[in-house]
Structure formats: structure tokens, C-alpha cells
Amino acid sequence: MLVKDCTLIKPLYCKKEANLVEVAKLLRQNKQRRITVIDENEFPVGIISTTDINNKVVAENKNASELKAESIMTSPIYLTCDINDKLNDIFNRMLKHESFFCPVTKEGKLYGVITYGELTSHINQKVKK
């Protein structure tokens, strides 16, 4: 079974140059805890979490309106996958990195997000058969 056989979440993303206040607003409006940062070719290059904003901006008393996404993003992203990757491979990589979230690319561009829950539901179906 391949990643493309799963239900992917529409990705929440911003560009590296995005103002951090706008990034925080996107996270709040979409009720999300993380956002994928993309480069000029729409490839995922970083992740910003609400924890990043708290620890790297608020706790350090920095002015969010003066910061860009790339200044606090976690980069490089150690876990991405292609829509044609095998589910078992992605599942094992998610376990290895203790991640519940994986940006999915198609033709080198951010396409969606696969979650640990979605992966395990497909793997459980496969085991039951």
C-alpha cells in the first residue's frame, strides 16, 4: 500500500519569508499546532510549532512582528515522504523519529500531510486481512 492510498490532510503552510505574526494567526485560525514552511519551489524546508513560537519568541521576549518564519523554523525537516512511498516505510520512519506528522510531496511540491493515526488505521486493516 502507498501513501497515495491514504486520506491526506490539506497542508497548512507558509513561505520562509512570512511574517511570524501572520504565521501565528494562521495557526490560530486553523486550530493547528504546526505549520509547514515551504521554499520558492513549494518544497517543505521547515516546520514551526506553537511550542517553537512560545520558546523562541515569547519566552525570549522577541518582537514577533519583526521576525520571519525562517528565523524560528525547525530545519531541515528530517521526515518527509512522497505520495508514491510505501506506507510501511513511512510508518517505520515515523516510529524512529517519534513523529505523528509527515509532510507529503508530489512532484517535488508540498501536497498534503499524513498522520500517524491514518497510517496505523491502514496498517491495522492490512493485518486484519
URLINCOR-V503604 format. One record per residue. SS is DSSP state (H for helix, E for strand, L for the rest). PSI is psi in whole degrees, -180 to 180 (NA if undefined). D_LAST is the distance of its C-alpha to the last C-alpha in whole Angstrom. Layout:
SS/PSI/D_LAST, SS/PSI/D_LAST
//
This chain:
L/144/13, E/163/17, H/-39/19, H/-14/20, H/-6/17, L/165/17, L/119/20, L/150/23, E/141/26, L/129/29, L/139/31, L/124/34, E/163/37, E/165/40, E/159/42, L/-33/44, L/-2/47, L/140/46, E/138/49, H/-31/47, H/-41/48, H/-37/46, H/-46/43, H/-38/43, H/-41/44, H/-44/41, H/-45/39, H/-47/40, H/-34/40, L/3/36, L/48/36, L/160/34, L/-7/35, E/154/35, E/142/36, E/134/35, E/130/38, E/157/39, L/-171/41, L/-18/43, L/9/41, L/22/38, L/138/36, E/125/35, E/-8/38, E/169/38, E/139/36, E/128/38, E/165/37, H/-31/39, H/-40/40, H/-45/41, H/-44/44, H/-51/45, H/-36/45, H/-13/47, H/-65/49, H/-53/50, L/-22/50, L/8/52, L/40/54, L/157/54, L/107/54, H/-32/51, H/-14/53, H/0/54, L/151/51, E/159/48, H/-44/45, H/-19/45, H/-19/47, L/-3/45, L/149/41, E/121/39, L/146/39, L/163/38, L/123/34, L/-8/32, L/106/29, E/165/28, E/164/26, E/153/26, L/-22/24, L/7/22, L/155/21, E/139/18, H/-43/16, H/-39/16, H/-45/20, H/-41/21, H/-48/19, H/-39/20, H/-38/24, H/-41/23, H/-46/23, H/-43/26, H/3/28, L/49/27, L/146/27, L/14/25, E/131/26, E/117/26, E/138/28, E/133/27, E/156/29, E/122/29, L/38/32, L/6/34, E/149/34, E/129/32, E/-36/30, E/-170/28, E/136/26, E/139/23, E/160/22, H/-41/20, H/-43/19, H/-44/17, H/-48/16, H/-32/14, H/-37/13, H/-37/11, H/-39/10, H/-40/9, H/-41/7, H/-41/5, H/-37/6, H/-23/4, L/NA/0
//
